[in-house]
Amino acid sequence: MDKRFTFAFALALAAQAFGAVYYVATDGDDNAAGSKDKPFATLNKANAVVHAGDTVWIRGGIYDLNDTVYVPRYKMTAAIHLTASGESDDNRIHYFAYPGEHPIFDATNLPVGIAYDHDGSIDSILYTSPIVVEAKYLHLKGFEVRNTPMVHNSNSGVFVFVSKHIILEQIESHHNAGPGFFVHDGASGGGGHLFLNCDSHDNYDPTGRQGDGENADGFGVHYQFDGDTTKFYGCRAWWNSDDGFDVLAQEFPVVVENSYAMGNGYIHYGTSKPPNVNGNGFKMGYSRNDKGRHTIRNCVAWNNIASGFYANYTSVGSTWTNNTAYNNGARAYTMASTLYAEDERTRIAEVVPLTGDKAHVLKNNIAFPNKVSQIGTCWEKISSQNIDHYVDCPAGENNTWNLDLDLTEDDFVSLDDPSMTVTGKDLSTIPGMLGPRNADGSLPYVGFLKLKKGSRAIDKGEDLGFPFVGEAPDLGAFEYGMSSNSATSSSSVAGSSSGTTAITAMPHTNLAESSEAALVFDMQGRYLGTLHPEQLRFGTIAEVLRTKFRNPGAYIVRQGKSLKKEMPHRHKSFHNGNAD
């Protein structure tokens, strides 16, 4: 269903404590009051005054980033340095685009670090980022970051550093000379971030000391050893010079769901390829301990120069379920792995198939065409034992290659999408898989790579505990008969980003059937938070609100343009027509 609803629920729950509200605008003044009529000019000023529960509304327009502040802990500079923290997942600081407006943080004129090596002084800056987050319990939503320059070192569009439970929602980072998003959680007890409906594309580091195009990934999560799990949901990475998603040296699990990676390893809108790229869609590995088992589910990788899904010589397997790989340059799925000694430094085997508890889990995946190098037959190299040969290795279960299922074009609704056929143009403006998102930020629904009626991939999967239609789950990222791919996801996005207990009750209201997010306000119209479709599908509105907010009171839940009011413990409801 694709209906739009707005509901108002009066719950038997008491008053929510609300924080202050501030505004930032391109024509603002940091000496002003920060009100709607007298906004601040910068997020740095807002950061200096906010506390847990506060909301900062960012007005639309282009913010010319031309000045930096020093970030002592990482010895770098930033145009915007967010350090003020919320108190919990239910008491965050919010930095939101003002409704109906589009803020753009442009770093074209940003002075960046020019040092080749760091000698410990403030003058030897290597890295600069438009936005550096060094905080806990923030929610950033609805803006764009672009055009970060470089000299010797790659500079990320958004850099999340030793932080905890940061939500980044509907943020687009592109044309930066480095990764679109980079997470560095090297401190103990961090992580637990949520990337929701974010895009990272056309990032390219041409003059990096590690090579031309070597480090400009779409999304990177690195260096975490403990804490909470970081999750990606509904994110897209394309035309990045290096990899789409990269978790190199990430020793703690990462979850990626319902996300796309296309054309990585290319630059200039897909027209050329720099010499030092990797070009994988999802590079989920190079862990040296037994904790870096990642989950990649309901994801799609196509037209990447190298592999669609790549384990990157990790020492512990990851879980790869219901993914679709199409027309990737080297391989569909590459599970090349290695083994380390207990010191996590000494290699026992350079390349080896992982078995037993360390083995990769591959179920319900599509490789099309059915290229599956490093699955089923693996290269094994152990120099100390003079071993260098190919061996049989675990190939997973219920995948196209196990089932000897050579799919054809007739198994799909379409293999034609602008991202497959158009180069030299900005795909974010062209309808298709990577085109404009839905109004609520969710992924566009198109026929590309979706199974059509009668497809041989329907009902060929194993029941892994997620919703499906028919006798058994289908293969690949898109379940036939469901209105969108989000319906096949788990409830992992629900609740806090720490992975605490999700909402599991079955839906009991039409709100759950919509693909739109719902905005929650108090009775005075102040924004409180967002209920995402994946949350709404797994509980009633009252249950979700009680779980998310916990405090008594009356809440307004808005979704679309119609209005419905419902009083608890009453059986009568009424419809009030249209509302703003």
N, C-alpha and C positions, 0 to 999 in steps of 0.2 A: 504493500500500500504506500501511497505517496501523499497522504493527507497532511494538512497543517492544522495544528490545534494550539490554543492557548488555554490554560487551565488556571483557575485560582482555587487554592485549597486553604480552608481555615482549619488548622490543626489544633488539637488540644495540647498544645506544647508551650509557653511564657515568653518572655521577651528576649530577643537576641541583642547582645551588646554590639554596637556598631562603632566602627572606627571613623577617623576623619577622612575627608575627601579633598584631594588636591588636583590641580590642573597644570599641564605643561603645554606650551604652544610655541610655534615658530616666532611669533611676535611678542613673546612674553619677556619678563624681567625677573631675574633672580632676586631682586630686592623687593619684589611685589609680594602680595599676601598668599599667592598660590591658589586663589579662588578662580571661579569660572570667568569672572570679569577681569581679574588681575592675575593671570597665570604666571607660573615660573617659566624661565626660558630653557632650563636644562633638567634632565633626570638626575644629575649630580646634586642639584639643589633639593629636589624632592627626596632623594636618598638621605640627605642630611636631616630631614625633619620627620620622616615617616616612622610609624611604630606598627606593631602587630595589629592586624585588622584594618589598616588604612588602605585606601584605594587612590591610585594616581591615574587620572584620565589623561591620555596623550592625544592632543588634537592633531588633525590631519595636516599634511604638508611635508615639505622636504626640510629636514634638519641638516644643515651644513656642519659637519663635524670637522673642526679646524683647530682644536686644542686638545691637550691630553693631561691626565693626572698620572702620578707614579703609583704603581702597584708593588709595594715593597716585598711582599711574600714571594712573588715570582720574578721580581726584578724586571718588570715590563711596564709599558704604559698603556693607557686606555682612554678613549674619549668619554666613555660612561663607565663608572665603577660602582656597582651596586653591592653594598656591604651591610645595610640594615636588614635585620632578619625578622621573620614572623616567629610565632611561638610553637606552632603545631600545624598539622595538615588542615585542621579546622580553623586556624587563626593565622592566615597568611597575610603578607603584604602583596597587593595587586598592582601591576602596571599594565593597564589596558588601553588599547586604541579606543578613542571616543566612538560611540555607536554611529555607524554610517560614515566614518572618516578613516583615512588611510595614512598613517604616519610612515615616513621613509627616512631612515638614518643613512645619510650618504657620506661615505668616507673618502671621496675623491681628493679632498684637500687636507686629509688627516696627516700630520707629520708622524712618520713611523720610525721605529728603531733602525739604526744604520750600522750598528756594530757587527763585526764578524764573529767575535768571541766576547764573552762576558768576563770582565776582570773584577767584578764586585762593586764597581762604582755606579752611581746614578747616571753617569754619562755614557756607560757602555750598554745601552739598551739594545737587545736583540729583537724583541717581539713587541707588537702593538696590535690592539684589537679595538674595534668600535665599541663593543660591549663586553665587559668582564663582570661576571657574577661571582661573588665570593661571599656567600650568605646561606641562610637556611629558610625554607618555607616561603618561597616567592612564587608568584604566578604571573608570567609574562604572556601577553596575548595580542595578536592582531597587527603587528607591524612588520616592516621590511628593513633589511640591512643589506647594503651593497657597496661595491667599488673600493674595497680595502686594498691599498697599494702595498708594495714591498721593496726592499733593497737586496738583502742577502738571505733573509729568512721568511718563511711562510707566515702569514698573519691571518688568524681566524676571524670570520665575521662575528660570531658569538662564541665567547670563551667562558666555560663554566669551570671554575677552579676551586678545589677542595670545598665543595658545597654539599648541601643535603636537601633532598626533597624539593627540587625546583621543577615547576611545571612550565614548559614552553609550548604554547599553543598557537597554531595558525601564524607562525613566524616564517618568513621567506628570507633566505640568505643567499645571495648570488653575486657573481662577478667579483669575488674576492680573490686576492693573491694568496690563497691558502684555503684550509677547510672552511666550509660554510658554518659548521658547528663543531666545536672541539671540547670534550669533557675530560678533565684531568682530576681524578679523584684519588690522589696519592695519600691524602690524610686519612687516618683511621676513623671509621664510623660514618662515612659520607655516602654519597650515591643516593639511590632511590628516586631518581629524576624521571619525569614523564615528558616525552616528546609526542605531542598530539597534533596530527594534521599539519606538520611542518614540511617545508620544501627547501631543498638545497640544490642549486644547479649553476652551471657555467662558472665554476670556480677553477682557477688556474694559476699556478705559481711558476712563472717563466724563468725567474732568475735565482732560484733557490740553490744554495751551495751543495745540496744533495742531488741536484739535477733538474732538468727542465720538465716540470709537471709532476714531480715525484711525490708531493705531499698534499695536494689539494683534493682531499676527500670531501664527499658530501657531508657525512656525519662521522665523527670519531669519538669513541669512548675508550679511555686508556688508564692504566696504572692503578686500578682499584684492587685491594686485597681483602677487604671486609666491608661491612655496612649493609646497605640495602640494594635491591636490584633495580637497575635503570631499565625503562621500557620505552619502546617506540611503537606507536600505533597510528596508522594512516599517513605515514610519511613517505616522501618521494625524493629520489636523488637522480639527477640526470646531467649529462654533458659535463661532469667533473673530470678533471684531467687525471686524477688517480682512481680511487675506488668510490663506490656509492656509499656503502657503510663499512666501517673499519673498526675492529675492536682489538687491534694489535696490543700485546702486552697487558690485556685486561684479564686479571686473575680472579674475577668474580663474575657471576652470571649476568648476562644481558638478554633481554627478551625483545624480539622484533616481530610484530604482527601486522598483517594487512598493509604492507608497505611495498613500494615499487623501486626498482633500480634499473635504469636504462642508459645506454650510450656512454657509460663511464670509460675513461681512457681517451675520449675525444675532446676537442676544444673548438671554439669559434662556431658554436651551434652545430657541431658534428661534422664540420668540413675538413678538419685536419687532426693529426695525432702527434703530440709531442714525443720526443725520443725516450724519456725516462719514466713512462707511466706504468702502472700495474693494470688498471682497467677491469677490476672485478666488480660484480654487482654487490654481493654481500660477502665480505671477507671477515669471517667470524672465528678468529683464532690467534694462534701463537701464544697460548697459555702454557706455562711451564709447571703448573701444579695440577691437582685433581679438582680444583674448585671452578675452573673456567668453563663449565658446561653451559653453553648458551642454547636458547630456544629460538628457532626461526620457523614461523608458522603463517600460512596463508599469504605468502609473499610471492612477488613476480619479478623475474629478472630477464631482460631481453636486450639484444643488441649491444651487450657489453663486449669490449675488445677481448678480454680474457674469459674467465669462468663466470657463470651466473651466480653459483653458490660455492664458496671456497673456504676450506677449513684452515688453510695457511699454516701447515706444519704444527698444529696444536698437539699437546701431549695428552689431552683428554677429549673425548668425543662430545659433540653437541647433538641436539635433537632437531631434526629437519622434517617437518610434517606438512603435507598439503600445500606444497609450493609448486610453482610453474616456472620452468626455464625454457626460453625460446630463442633460438637463433643467436646464441652467444658465440663469440669468436673461437675460443679455445675448447672449452668444455662446458657441459651443463652443470654438473656437480663434481667437485674435486675435493676428495677427502684425504689428501696427502697429510700425513701426520708424522710425528717423531716422538721420542721418549727421552726424558731427562732423569738423572739421578736425583736422590733426595735433596741435594744441595740446590736443585733447580737451575743449575748452570751447566753441568757436565752432560753432554749428549751421550746417551747410551746407544741410540740408533738415529741416524740422520733421517731416514725415511722408512716407515714401518706401518703395516696395517694395525689398527687398534682393535683389540679383542676384549672379551669379558666385560667387566664393569667400565672399562675405558672406551668401549666401542661407540662409534657414532650410531644414532638411531635415525633411520630414514624410512618413512612410511607415507604412503598416499601421495607421492610426488609425481609430477609430470616432467619428463625431459623430451622436448620436441624441437628439432628432430632428436631421435633417441640416442644422443651422444652422452656417454656416461664414463668417460675416462677416470681412472683411479677409483672406480667402484666395481666390485666384482673381481677385477684384476688390478693389483696394486704393485707399484714399484717398491721394493724393499732394499735398503742400503744400510749395512752395518760394517763400517770400515774395519773396526777392530777384529771382526770375524771374517773379513774378506768376503762379505756377502754383497752382491750387487746383481739382483735379478728381479723378475716379476713373479708374483705369487697370487694365489686366490685370496680374496679378502671379503669380509662381510659386505653384502650388497643391500641390506635392509629388506623390507617386506612390502608387498602391495604397491610397488612403484611400477611405472611403465616398463622399466628394464627387467624387473623380476617377472612380470606378467607377459613378457615378450610382446608388448602391445605397441606396435608401431603406428602411432596416430597419424592421420592425414588432415589436410585442410577441411575435409568434410566433417571432422569431429568438433569443429569450433564455429561459433557464430561468425567470427571474422578474424582474419589475420592481417587486416588492413587498418592501420592507425597512423595519424600524422607522425608519430614518433618512430615509425618504421620507414616512412617514405619521404619525409620533409627534412632537409638540411639547410643550413644557412639562415634559419629563422628562429625566433624566440618561441619555443613550444608552449610556454606558459600562457600565451595569448591565443592559441589555436585549439579549438575543441578536440578532445581526445583524452587518452589516459593521463597525460601530463598537462592538460589544459586547465581552464578555470575551474576551481572547486565549486561545490554547491554552496548556497548561501550560509549554511551552518559550518562550513569548513571541511565537510566530509569529501571523500573522493568522488570524482565524477563517475557516473554509471554509463559505460559504453560497452559495446559487444566484443571488443578486442580480447581474444584469448579465453572467452567464456565458452563453456560447453553448450552445444545446441542439442535439441531433442534428438534422441537416438545415438548420441555420442557413445563410443565404446568405453569412455572413461567414467561414465555414470555408474554408480553403485559398485565400483570396483575396489573401494577403499576399506580400511579397517575402522571400526567404531572406536574413536579415541576419547569419547566423552563430550564432544561438542555437537551442537544442533546439526541435523542433516535432514534431507528430504529423500524419501524412497526407502528401499530395503537396506541400504548401507551408504556410508559416505562416498562421495565421488573422489576421484583423483584430482589433484591440483588445487589452486587457490580459490576457485569459484564453484560453489555448490549450485548445481542446476536446480531451478525452482525457487530459490531464495531471491528476494528483491534486490539485495546488494551483498557485496562480500563482507560487510560488517556483520551480517547475520551469522556468519560462520565463525566469528571470533569467540574467544573465551571472555569471561567477565574479569579478566586480569586488570583491566583499566579501572574497574570500579573500586571504590574505597581509596585509601591512601596509596601513594606510589611506593610504599614500603612493602607492598605485597601482603598486607593484612587481609583478614577474612573478607571475601567478596560477597556481594549480595546474590543469593542463589534462589530466592523465591520466584515462581513463574509469574509472568506479567498478568495483570488484571485490568488494564485500562488501555484505551486506544492510543494513548501517548506512547506506549511502548512499541507500537507498530510503525511509528514514523522514523525516518532516517535523520531527522533534525535533532540537534541538541536543544535543551530547554534551559532558559535563563531564569534564575531564582532571584527575587527581589523581596524586600520587606514591604509593608503596607504603605510606606512613604515613597516607594519606588527606588530605594537604594539597592544597588546590585550586591548580591551575596555570593554568588557562585554559579557554576554551570553543571547541569545534569546531562551527561553525554549519552548518546543512543545505546551504547553498550551497557551502561548502568541501568537505563530504563527498561531494558529487555529482561532484567533479572530481578525485578521487584516491583511492587506497587509504588505509586508516587509517595504515599505516606511513609512506606518503609524506607524508601531511598532518602527522603528528607530527614527522617529521624536518624538514620545512619550517618548522613553527611553533616548535619548541623547539631543534632542532639539537644538543642535548647528549645524550650517551649515558645510558641508564638504563632502568628498567622503569616503564611508565606504566599507569595504570588509566583506561580510558575508559568512562564510565557513561552509559547512555541508557535510561531506563525502568526495568523491574523484573526482567528476566531477565539472566543472566550467562553469558558465554562466554569461555573462555580460549584463547589461541592463542600458541604459541611460534614465533618466526621460524625459518625453515629446517626446519620440521617439517610434516608433512602431516596429522597427526592432531590433532583438536580434540575437546573434550568439553563437554557442557552440564551446568551445576551447579544447575539449577532456579532458584528465586527468591532474590533478594538484596535487602537494604535499599537 
